[in-house]
Amino acid sequence: MIIDRTVGRVQRVRHELKFRDLQVVRVASVSPHFRSVTFSGAALNDFISASFDDHIKLILNPDTDAMVRRDYTPRSYDAATGELTLEFAIHDNNGPAASWAAQATVGQRATIAGPRGSFVIPLDYDWHLLTGDETALPAIVRRLEELPASAHAIVVLMVPDVSDRRTLHSAASLDIHWVNDAEQWIAAVRALTLPTGDGYTWCAGEANTVATLRRVLVEEKGVARHAIRAAAYWKRGAIAHHENLED
């Protein structure tokens, strides 16, 4: 692990890129449209996920014409048991990776690569704004579990199906807002009164919506550019899209 550079109080950390062949050891339904898949294998011995918004490449059918590579956030990694869990959104129009997860069973194999780096956001900000659509839900759930009791988190989540709105667990004090669609999501963020003090904002989801939210937060809410992380986890009409939105 190499500390690459520091932006404000945030550290960018680089990791050696490794490909790891893993076996499915457990699957579970988290909610009607979310499924968790837990992997294990000796290849995970030196796996590092230093940030809640790390992403790894899930690789299916490697070295074939049908190879699939998709980005996923490590929902959790337990170094003691050597188990890595990913969460997948399962819908009628699944892509190849989600379709694989929908039928995954114990004993199946897959390859992962990464994470190549981590964007490590300190836990001790006065407040944290975490906002995203359902693709960002695993990262936000992980972050909430990591926050200490001294933290205050404002959470705005766009999860259209009420049955997928899970209980959020955190030692931190929480202010939670659920919304149904992108229009409500933008309106809910615009309506927020952000606390005073030293805060950090993290948002992720569909590219165009997240770009709008970033403008609202920076230009209307006065969030400093070094105190926001905005990531496009997907883009309408594109395949395997992932980018960080910066100036």
N, C-alpha and C positions, 0 to 999 in steps of 0.2 A: 504494500500500500504506500503510495507516494502522495504527499500533500502538494497539489499542483499550484494553487494560488488561493488567496483569501479575498472575498468581495464583501466589504463591510465586516460583519461578524460571521459571515457564512464561509465555509471552506469547501473548495472543490478538491476532491480526492480521486486519484487515478488508481485503478487496479490492473493487474496483469490479466489479459484476456485469456480465458481458458474455456475449452469445450468439455462438457461433462455428460457422460452417458448415465442416465438414471432410470430407476424402476419405480412404478407407481406402487405405493404401499397402502394407500387409503383414499377413498373418495367419500364425499358427503354433500348433501344438499343443504346449502346455507339458507336459502329462501326459494320460492318457486322458480326464479329465473337466475339464480346464482349457484354454482357448484364449485366446491373446493376439491383440488387434487393435490395429494401430498406425495412427494418423491423422496427416495432415499438412495444411497449408494456411496461407495468408498470415494468416488470422485468429488464428493462434497466436503471432504476433510478440511480443505483450506478455503471454503467458500466464505465470502464476505459480502454482507449487505449493510452498509453503514448509514443508509438514509431510507426513510419511508417511501420516497418516490424514486428509488432505484428502478431500473428496468433491465430485465434479462431477455434474451432472444430464446423463445421456445422453437425448437427445430424438429419438424416431423418429416419422416421419409428422407433423411439426409442422403446425399450422393445419388439422388434419383431425379428424373424429370419432374416428379411430383413433389419435390421438396417444398416445405412451407416454413417460413420464418415470421414470427409475430412477437411483438413486444408485450411483456407482462410485468407487473409489479410483484416482487416477492411479498406475499401477504405476511409470511412469517418464516423465520429460519431458526431452528433450535440446534445449536452447535452440540449440545449434550447428547441429543438423540440422533443427530445427523439427518434431520428431516426438513425439507423445504416445501412450503405450501403456496400454491397459486390459486387465485379465484378467477372463475370464468363467468361472464354474463351469457346466458343461454336463451336464445330467442328463435322464432320461426325461421328467420333469414340468417342463420348462423354462417359465419365464414368457416374455413377449413379447421382452424385451431379450436374454435368453440364447438364445432361438430365433433372433433376428436374428444374434447373434454366431456361432452354430453354422453358419450358411450364408453369413456375410459373405465377400465377395471383393473383391479389389483394384478400385478404381474406384467402389465404392458410397459413398454420402454419409450423414452423420449430423450432428446439431447437438449441441453441448454448451453448458452454462451453468455458470459458476462456475470455481473455488470462490469462495464468498462470503467465506470467512474461513479462517484457519489457526490451529491450536492447536500452537504451536511448543515442543517439549520439548527442552531442552538435551541435548547429546551427552555431557557430562562428568560425569554422575552416577556414583557408585561402582558401581552395578549397575542393571540394567534387567530388569524382568519383563515379558515379552511373551506374552500368552496369548489364544487365539481359536479359533474353529471355522474351517471351510474358507473361509467368506466373508471372514475376516480375513487369510487367508494372503497375498494380494498386499501388503497394508499391512505385515505383519510381515517379509516377504521384503525389501521396500524398506528398512525401518528397519534390518535387519541389515546390508544393504549400505552404509548410511550410517555405522554406528558405527565409531569409531576402534579401533586396536589396543589402546589403553589401557582399553577398556570390557569389562565382563563382562555377558553377557546370559543370563538363564534363560528358556527358551522352552517353553511347553506348548501343543501344537496338537492339536485334535480333528479328525482327518481320517480318516474311517472306512475308505476304500478305500486299502489299502497302496500301490497303484500310483500314487496321487496324492501320496505323501510324497516330495517332491523333496529333493535335496541343498541345504542351506542354506549360503550363502556369506557370510562376514563376516570382517573383520580382527579383530573382537572375539573373546574367549574365549567359548565357547558351552557351555551345559548344556541339552540338548534332550530333551524328553519328548513322545512321540506317544501319543495315546489314541484309543479307538474310538467313544465315545459320551459323552453329557452326564454320565452318572453317573460314568464314569471320569475325565472332565475335572474335575469338582468334587472328586473324591477326590484326584486328583493335585495340585491346587492346595492342598488342605487339608494334604497330607502334606509340602509344601515347608518347608524351613527357610530362611528368607530371610536373606541376608547382613547383617552390620552395616554401618553407614555410611549415606551419603545415596543413597537409591534412588528409582526411579520405576516405577510399575506401570501397564501399559496392557492393557486387555482388551476384546474385541469379539466379537459373535456374536449368537445368538438372545436375545431380550429377557429372557425369564424365567430362562434359565440365567445370563446375564451379571449380572442382578440378584442372584442367589444368590451368584455368585462375588464380587461386590462386598461383600456382607455378610460372607462368609468372610474376605476380605482385610482389611477395615476392623475388623470386630468381633472376629475370632479371631486374625488375624495382626498386628494393630496398625498397619496401613498408614495413614498420615495422610491425611485427606480431600483435602488439597491436593497429595498425591503419588500420586494415582490418576486415571486417565481410563478410564471404563467406557462403552462405546457399544453400543447395540442396533442392529445392522446389519439385522436382520429380526426378525419376530415370527410365531410359528406361527399360522396362520389369518388373518393380515393381509396386505394388499397394499401394497408400496412403503413399508414402515415403516422409519424411521430416527430415533433419538433418543439424546441423551446422558443417562446416568443419574447424577444428582447428588442431594444432600440437598435 
